[in-house]
Amino acid sequence: MPVSLAGQLVVAISSRALFDFEEENQVFEASDDRAYMQLQLQRLERAAKPGVAFSLVNKLLAFNTPGKQRVEVVILSRNDPVSGMRVFRSAQHYGLPIQRGVFTRGESPWRYLRPLAANLFLSTNEPDVRSALSAGVPAARVYPQSARASDAHPDEVRIAFDGDAVLFSDEAERVFQRDGLDAFQSHERQQAATPLAAGPFKPLLEALQALQREPGQNMRIRTALVTARSAPAHERAIRTLMEWHIEVDEAMFLGGLPKGEFLREFEPDFFFDDQTGHIENAAPHVPAGHVASGIVNG
């Protein structure tokens, strides 16, 4: 195990985002943490079922080779240390090489993202996600009832991103919310050659692209921009990515159409969006997480 995480893509994830602990969580909500701890201890030898973000984590870890560690996954959880034993046991059962974890027994763990220099934080706890985003860490609230990822692409990590307030700043979204669609389209046509400012997930997309360029790996990354933008507002989004020297493999400019069925066809291992309506539409089809960023989440 390397003693430094420098140069690696670091994913911090809560136990409930990685594994399906919904039944156990019902016990916690109906009773207290001691009943929850006792149940987890009773089930120590029973591997938890894969959770919403399991496929994403499993595939990212496949970028590691015996000669080079490219991805580090760290459990960052409000669970207690006793329950943490089951988390590690479950990871071992599925062959996930996860060796580091922080368990805070009800306290917010987001502050440990800084010493980890995490590139991504996935959690089912909205306040923790908001705190992480405020600290500059790409973060999303996982919807535990989301569909699980398709197994149709075993050699490809597929990730879909919304644009405004996720990859890009919410500058244009503010125009839309304040002045409506026509004003938004006009503003984006006039600003087509002016790159948008970075949103909270630009650093993750950059890190994924750097990982993709690493030689000697069997896993690939395929990305998609899935946005409510349409022509002529599409041009500014594309030009912004070009200015950043970032490529996406697919771009869907849906003009307000529901995203869920398009995402179902793309079959991502995870989808990130800042609007809960889009997440709720996507979750029956694909793993999804809410990015509490921008004007609609203010």
GIFEN-V20526 format. One record per helix or strand of 3 or more residues. SS is the DSSP state (2 for helix, 1 for strand). FROM is the first residue (numbers start at 1). TO is the last residue. If there is no record, write none. Layout:
{{SS FROM TO} {SS FROM TO}}
This chain:
{{1 9 13} {2 15 18} {2 22 30} {2 33 42} {2 54 61} {1 71 77} {2 81 93} {1 100 103} {2 110 116} {1 120 123} {2 126 134} {1 139 142} {1 156 161} {2 171 179} {2 181 190} {2 202 213} {1 220 227} {2 234 243} {1 250 253} {2 260 266} {1 270 273} {2 276 283} {1 288 290} {2 295 297}}
